[in-house]
């Protein structure tokens, strides 16, 4: 079992920046990929970015060049640095961990990001 706890969300003006953090605990040895997803009201949850244990990253087209995903060496915390935020980035952001060995996936409780003037 992997437990994920997000932090760092909030209200920011368009063009501003935020940094989200996700702390992983439990069986972190089984994690193969850590990622961030988001869900806006009335929309499906979508991948924002993820990073593998070999540091291969993937980004949604909508955030390329503005968001950066990174992790610590202990594979216990993953970050999402968000720059040049737009109102359309407003959503609940969820941390996700995927097992390297099974089809298991784990979710955090989510953190709200609101981009508004």
PASEBA-1860 file (N, C-alpha, C; in nm, 3 decimals):
! residues 117
1> XXXXXXXX> 0.085/-0.120/0.000/0.000/0.000/0.000/0.088/0.124/0.000 ~ 0.048/0.221/-0.081/0.119/0.349/-0.087/0.021/0.459/-0.048 ~ 0.064/0.546/0.038/-0.018/0.659/0.082/0.041/0.787/0.025 ~ -0.045/0.873/-0.026/-0.001/0.996/-0.090/-0.070/1.115/-0.026 ~ 0.006/1.220/0.001/-0.050/1.340/0.062/-0.002/1.461/-0.014 ~ -0.096/1.531/-0.078/-0.063/1.651/-0.155/-0.069/1.776/-0.069 ~ 0.006/1.876/-0.110/0.001/2.007/-0.046/0.046/2.112/-0.148 ~ 0.016/2.239/-0.117/0.067/2.347/-0.199/-0.034/2.415/-0.288
9> XXXXXXXX> -0.157/2.366/-0.290/-0.257/2.430/-0.372/-0.300/2.564/-0.314 ~ -0.382/2.638/-0.391/-0.431/2.765/-0.343/-0.483/2.851/-0.455 ~ -0.502/2.978/-0.423/-0.551/3.076/-0.518/-0.434/3.159/-0.569 ~ -0.425/3.173/-0.700/-0.316/3.250/-0.759/-0.371/3.329/-0.878 ~ -0.311/3.443/-0.905/-0.354/3.524/-1.019/-0.298/3.468/-1.149 ~ -0.366/3.495/-1.260/-0.312/3.453/-1.390/-0.169/3.504/-1.408 ~ -0.084/3.417/-1.460/0.057/3.449/-1.477/0.142/3.415/-1.357 ~ 0.079/3.378/-1.248/0.152/3.345/-1.127/0.206/3.203/-1.126
17> XXXXXXXX> 0.264/3.166/-1.013/0.326/3.035/-0.998/0.282/2.967/-0.868 ~ 0.284/2.836/-0.871/0.260/2.754/-0.753/0.347/2.631/-0.761 ~ 0.378/2.575/-0.646/0.451/2.449/-0.641/0.373/2.351/-0.557 ~ 0.333/2.241/-0.618/0.263/2.135/-0.546/0.364/2.029/-0.501 ~ 0.337/1.973/-0.385/0.419/1.864/-0.333/0.331/1.743/-0.303 ~ 0.387/1.626/-0.320/0.317/1.502/-0.288/0.414/1.412/-0.212 ~ 0.381/1.386/-0.088/0.465/1.300/-0.005/0.411/1.157/-0.009 ~ 0.497/1.064/-0.045/0.459/0.924/-0.051/0.512/0.851/0.071
25> XXXXXXXX> 0.433/0.759/0.124/0.475/0.677/0.236/0.419/0.537/0.219 ~ 0.467/0.447/0.303/0.424/0.308/0.292/0.521/0.230/0.206 ~ 0.469/0.152/0.114/0.552/0.065/0.030/0.605/0.139/-0.092 ~ 0.686/0.241/-0.068/0.734/0.324/-0.179/0.829/0.247/-0.270 ~ 0.884/0.135/-0.222/0.974/0.056/-0.305/0.903/0.004/-0.430 ~ 0.769/-0.007/-0.425/0.695/-0.065/-0.536/0.657/0.037/-0.642 ~ 0.687/0.166/-0.617/0.646/0.271/-0.711/0.731/0.268/-0.837 ~ 0.664/0.267/-0.952/0.734/0.274/-1.079/0.722/0.411/-1.144
33> XXXXXXXX> 0.606/0.474/-1.123/0.580/0.606/-1.181/0.503/0.689/-1.080 ~ 0.543/0.815/-1.067/0.468/0.911/-0.987/0.417/1.019/-1.081 ~ 0.295/1.062/-1.060/0.241/1.160/-1.152/0.139/1.252/-1.090 ~ 0.104/1.354/-1.165/0.000/1.450/-1.128/-0.111/1.446/-1.233 ~ -0.232/1.439/-1.184/-0.351/1.448/-1.267/-0.434/1.567/-1.218 ~ -0.527/1.610/-1.299/-0.617/1.717/-1.255/-0.757/1.692/-1.308 ~ -0.852/1.746/-1.235/-0.992/1.733/-1.275/-1.062/1.866/-1.252 ~ -1.106/1.926/-1.360/-1.182/2.050/-1.353/-1.332/2.015/-1.343
41> XXXXXXXX> -1.413/2.107/-1.293/-1.557/2.080/-1.280/-1.618/2.041/-1.413 ~ -1.691/1.930/-1.413/-1.759/1.886/-1.533/-1.672/1.818/-1.635 ~ -1.544/1.797/-1.602/-1.451/1.734/-1.696/-1.393/1.607/-1.638 ~ -1.338/1.524/-1.727/-1.273/1.402/-1.682/-1.137/1.433/-1.620 ~ -1.092/1.343/-1.536/-0.957/1.356/-1.481/-0.856/1.331/-1.593 ~ -0.753/1.416/-1.598/-0.654/1.405/-1.705/-0.513/1.408/-1.650 ~ -0.424/1.342/-1.723/-0.283/1.344/-1.685/-0.225/1.483/-1.709 ~ -0.151/1.533/-1.610/-0.078/1.657/-1.625/0.068/1.628/-1.657
49> XXXXXXXX> 0.130/1.545/-1.574/0.270/1.509/-1.594/0.301/1.387/-1.509 ~ 0.397/1.307/-1.555/0.445/1.200/-1.468/0.594/1.180/-1.488 ~ 0.653/1.107/-1.393/0.797/1.082/-1.394/0.821/0.939/-1.350 ~ 0.909/0.871/-1.423/0.936/0.731/-1.392/1.056/0.720/-1.299 ~ 1.079/0.599/-1.252/1.193/0.574/-1.164/1.326/0.597/-1.235 ~ 1.325/0.597/-1.368/1.446/0.629/-1.444/1.445/0.774/-1.491 ~ 1.356/0.856/-1.432/1.348/0.999/-1.458/1.302/1.035/-1.598 ~ 1.229/0.948/-1.659/1.165/0.983/-1.786/1.037/1.059/-1.753
57> XXXXXXXX> 1.020/1.175/-1.814/0.903/1.258/-1.784/0.810/1.265/-1.904 ~ 0.684/1.290/-1.872/0.583/1.305/-1.975/0.492/1.419/-1.933 ~ 0.452/1.503/-2.029/0.368/1.618/-1.999/0.249/1.624/-2.095 ~ 0.138/1.672/-2.044/0.026/1.703/-2.132/0.064/1.823/-2.219 ~ 0.015/1.826/-2.341/0.048/1.935/-2.431/0.012/2.071/-2.372 ~ -0.097/2.075/-2.296/-0.146/2.203/-2.243/-0.053/2.266/-2.141 ~ 0.038/2.187/-2.085/0.126/2.240/-1.979/0.273/2.240/-2.018 ~ 0.305/2.186/-2.134/0.446/2.181/-2.175/0.505/2.320/-2.179
65> XXXXXXXX> 0.625/2.333/-2.123/0.693/2.462/-2.120/0.654/2.549/-2.002 ~ 0.549/2.512/-1.930/0.505/2.591/-1.815/0.518/2.514/-1.684 ~ 0.495/2.385/-1.688/0.499/2.301/-1.568/0.623/2.211/-1.571 ~ 0.676/2.183/-1.453/0.790/2.092/-1.441/0.764/1.993/-1.328 ~ 0.780/1.866/-1.359/0.768/1.762/-1.256/0.908/1.719/-1.214 ~ 0.924/1.696/-1.085/1.054/1.653/-1.034/1.030/1.567/-0.910 ~ 1.133/1.501/-0.866/1.120/1.416/-0.747/1.249/1.420/-0.668 ~ 1.241/1.377/-0.543/1.363/1.369/-0.463/1.428/1.233/-0.486
73> XXXXXXXX> 1.552/1.221/-0.445/1.627/1.098/-0.471/1.572/0.978/-0.395 ~ 1.505/1.004/-0.286/1.451/0.894/-0.206/1.321/0.839/-0.264 ~ 1.274/0.905/-0.371/1.151/0.859/-0.439/1.033/0.869/-0.342 ~ 1.041/0.965/-0.247/0.935/0.978/-0.149/0.854/1.105/-0.168 ~ 0.901/1.196/-0.250/0.828/1.321/-0.274/0.838/1.358/-0.422 ~ 0.724/1.395/-0.476/0.721/1.443/-0.615/0.663/1.584/-0.614 ~ 0.718/1.670/-0.699/0.679/1.809/-0.704/0.623/1.843/-0.842 ~ 0.537/1.941/-0.842/0.491/1.998/-0.968/0.504/2.149/-0.957
81> XXXXXXXX> 0.599/2.203/-1.030/0.620/2.347/-1.034/0.542/2.403/-1.152 ~ 0.451/2.493/-1.120/0.360/2.546/-1.222/0.385/2.696/-1.239 ~ 0.426/2.734/-1.358/0.451/2.874/-1.391/0.353/2.922/-1.498 ~ 0.342/3.053/-1.511/0.255/3.112/-1.613/0.115/3.052/-1.609 ~ 0.060/3.046/-1.490/-0.069/2.980/-1.472/-0.180/3.056/-1.543 ~ -0.275/2.978/-1.594/-0.389/3.032/-1.667/-0.518/2.992/-1.597 ~ -0.626/3.066/-1.619/-0.753/3.027/-1.557/-0.794/2.884/-1.591 ~ -0.759/2.838/-1.709/-0.796/2.701/-1.747/-0.716/2.594/-1.675
89> XXXXXXXX> -0.617/2.635/-1.596/-0.545/2.539/-1.511/-0.619/2.513/-1.380 ~ -0.726/2.586/-1.357/-0.805/2.567/-1.236/-0.862/2.427/-1.231 ~ -0.834/2.356/-1.123/-0.879/2.218/-1.109/-0.836/2.166/-0.973 ~ -0.886/2.048/-0.939/-0.830/1.973/-0.827/-0.716/1.889/-0.883 ~ -0.600/1.900/-0.822/-0.483/1.828/-0.867/-0.460/1.707/-0.775 ~ -0.443/1.592/-0.837/-0.427/1.466/-0.764/-0.290/1.406/-0.792 ~ -0.231/1.356/-0.688/-0.107/1.279/-0.702/-0.141/1.133/-0.725 ~ -0.064/1.068/-0.809/-0.088/0.927/-0.841/0.043/0.849/-0.840
97> XXXXXXXX> 0.037/0.730/-0.785/0.153/0.640/-0.788/0.112/0.510/-0.856 ~ 0.194/0.466/-0.949/0.168/0.338/-1.018/0.276/0.239/-0.981 ~ 0.229/0.116/-0.953/0.323/0.012/-0.914/0.410/-0.028/-1.033 ~ 0.535/-0.060/-1.001/0.627/-0.111/-1.103/0.606/-0.260/-1.128 ~ 0.525/-0.326/-1.045/0.514/-0.472/-1.050/0.374/-0.524/-1.080 ~ 0.274/-0.442/-1.051/0.136/-0.485/-1.072/0.060/-0.374/-1.143 ~ -0.071/-0.392/-1.158/-0.155/-0.288/-1.217/-0.209/-0.191/-1.113 ~ -0.158/-0.201/-0.991/-0.210/-0.116/-0.885/-0.176/0.029/-0.907
105> XXXXXXXX> -0.273/0.115/-0.871/-0.250/0.258/-0.871/-0.304/0.315/-0.742 ~ -0.243/0.421/-0.695/-0.283/0.483/-0.570/-0.303/0.632/-0.592 ~ -0.399/0.689/-0.519/-0.433/0.830/-0.536/-0.425/0.904/-0.404 ~ -0.387/1.031/-0.413/-0.399/1.120/-0.299/-0.539/1.178/-0.293 ~ -0.562/1.264/-0.194/-0.696/1.319/-0.174/-0.722/1.441/-0.261 ~ -0.618/1.496/-0.320/-0.633/1.611/-0.409/-0.610/1.742/-0.340 ~ -0.566/1.841/-0.418/-0.549/1.977/-0.368/-0.602/2.074/-0.473 ~ -0.676/2.173/-0.428/-0.741/2.266/-0.519/-0.644/2.374/-0.565
113> XXXXX> -0.642/2.396/-0.696/-0.567/2.507/-0.755/-0.668/2.596/-0.828 ~ -0.673/2.722/-0.790/-0.764/2.817/-0.854/-0.682/2.933/-0.910 ~ -0.698/2.957/-1.039/-0.627/3.066/-1.105/-0.732/3.170/-1.145 ~ -0.727/3.281/-1.076/-0.830/3.383/-1.098/-0.779/3.519/-1.052 ~ -0.826/3.622/-1.119/-0.791/3.758/-1.076/-0.899/3.814/-0.984
END
